[in-house]
Amino acid sequence: MSKFDLNKHTARLLLSEPFFACISRRVDKTSTTAIPTAGVRLNKETGFFEMLYNPSFFEKLTDKQKLGVLKHEFYHLILQHTTTRNPDTDGKVSKMWNVATDLSINSHLLGELPENGCIPSLKGSPFEKYPVGLSAEAYLKMLKDDPQFQKDSGDGEKSKGGSGLPDTLDDHGEWGGEDGEDSDANAVAKERLRDMLEKASKECNQSNSWGSVSSEIRKEIEKFLNPSIDWRKMLSYFIKSSRKANKRSTIRRLNKRYPRIHSGTKVTRVANIAISIDQSGSVSDVMLAMFFAELNNLSKLATFTVVPFDTEVDESKVFVWKKGENRDWERVLMGGTCFNAPTRYVNDREFDGHIVLTDMCASKPIPSACQRMWITDERGKAQQYFDTNEIVVAIKGA
């Protein structure tokens, strides 16, 4: 494998692009030869967005093209292409939708990409007559109606199958939501993306510098930052994704992406989740009641260890909420708030995930040894005392 390391170049490449620099800091980057160029996805194992890149591909690009490809990948995140269903195929990834999303993004990157990308109005390309600046949905309609991309059915009729479409510049192989468990994963991914865009927007507004981000893109970001979030779905996904996976290879189960090349994996899951509950008086009874009610619904998924705390953890009050049990809420302490206390308690033990119910009114805690999520009310989220890249979700109406 090439020794090229994209991380060594991103800071320099993004000096003139403060918004994309903010996004880049919050996206994991992984070198791989599994794809020919690059791609972004939600890593279902970590719950974070990840950019995969082939170092040999990047080595051949000019600095301008490297920056263009980085921006292209980050635009896929910004415009929610990785987390939104294909509007034409009920969620299934189609080549025509892939091309449509690239045409939409590349309208903002004219002259910045290798010419093998899908670029509207590029002379000599299949998209020479396509105008610049349309949405992915508008480009999708144009592609479906374009005779050059309709295949002959053999009886003189044309069907809109996308035949003849060129390959996209990057890999879109792990996009889109699915039903069932992954619908929760998408909800969490969108909340993480929302948090990422909110922080990047705030930094750029404070410095009054957005780089090359257009006013149209900024409007799209503003619309995305003001939705209704289902905190229950977020909590459900966090618990499911925290379950420790014990994996072993098996020849009986085929690897879906590389059948008969790599062995499949059989997974058994065991959950061990810590629930730290802020006992300070500013955490309302309503929020406690709503939170416990939802944990009763989710107790079928895991066993919880409930850790009441104020400025300390009283270990005599800690209890195990066994899988399938129902519990009534109660307040067992009354004092201030220190997030280091429950974090140390959890770090000193074997937990797969840590959920903290709080009003967010205390200083930033020490790092968590396992993934951590914060549940608060709308006021707590709006006025939280510290910034964090961890998930913070508000219970509406608490």
C-alpha positions, 0 to 999 in steps of 0.5 A: 500500500502507498505510504501517502497519509491524507491526514498530513495534508488536510490542514494545509489543504483546508486553510482557505476553507474554514467551514470544510476544515471544521467538518474535516476535524470531526470525520474519521479518515481511513486509508484503504485499497477496497475502493478505487478512489474515495467515499464517505459513510456512517461507520455502524460499528463506531457511530461516527462518519468516516471517509475512506480513501485510496492513497494511490488515487490521491497521490496522483491528484494536484493539490487543487484536485485533492481539495476538490475531492475532500470538499466533494466528500464533505458535501455528501455529508452536508447534503445528507446523501449518506443518511437520506433514502433515494427518492426514486427506489425506496432507499435502494442505492441506484447508479442514477441517483449516485450520478444525480447527487454528484452532478448537484455537488459538482456544480459547486466545484467547477474546475476543482475536480478530475475530469472523470467526475460527473460535471454539469456543462463540461464540454465533451461529457455526457452532461454537456447540456445539463445546467449548473446549480440544480438539486440532486432531485432535479438532476435525477429527473433529467437523467430519467428523461435523457434518451442517452441513458435509456436502454433498449428493451429489444422491441423498439421501446426505451426503458429508463434503466440508466444504461450508459451512465458513467461511473461516479468519481467516488464510492457510494456503496454504503449509503442510505437508511434501511428498515428495522434497527438501522432506522435508529442508526440513521436517526443518530447519524442525522443528529451527529451530523446536525451537531457537526454542522451546528458547530461548524456554522457557529465557528464560521459565523463568529469569524465571518468567513465561510470560504467557498460555501455558497448562500444556497448551501448555507440555506440548506444547512439552516433548514437541516439545523431546525428539525424535530428530533425523536429522542426515544429513537436516539436512545434506542439506537445508542443502547443497541449500538453499545452492545458488545459484539463477540464475532467469529468467522464462519463458512456457513454465513456468506459475506454479503459484500465479498461472497466466497472471498471473505468468510462471513461473521456470526455475531452474538451481543451482550449489553452492559449499559451504565445509566447515570442520573443527575439528582440535582433539584434542577433536573425536573420530576417530569424529565425523570418520569419520561426517561424512566418510562422509556427505559421500561420500554427498552429494558427488553434490550439490555441490563442497565446499571443505574448510577444516581449522582450529585457531586459524588456517587453514593454506591449504596444507591447504585442498582442493577435494572435487570433485563425485562424489569419495570421500574418506577422513578425516584429521587434518592439524592439531593445536591449539586452536580459533578460529571467527573463522579459518575464518569470515574465510577463507569471508567473503573468498571466494564461498561459498553456504553454510558448514558447521562440524564442531566440538565447539563449545568456543570463543567466538562467532565473527564473523558469516558472510557466507553461511548457516552450519550447525554439526555437533557431537556430543551433548555439544557441543550440550548444552554449547556455549560460545555461543548462536546462531540458526544451526542446530546439530545433533548427530551421535548416537553420535559 
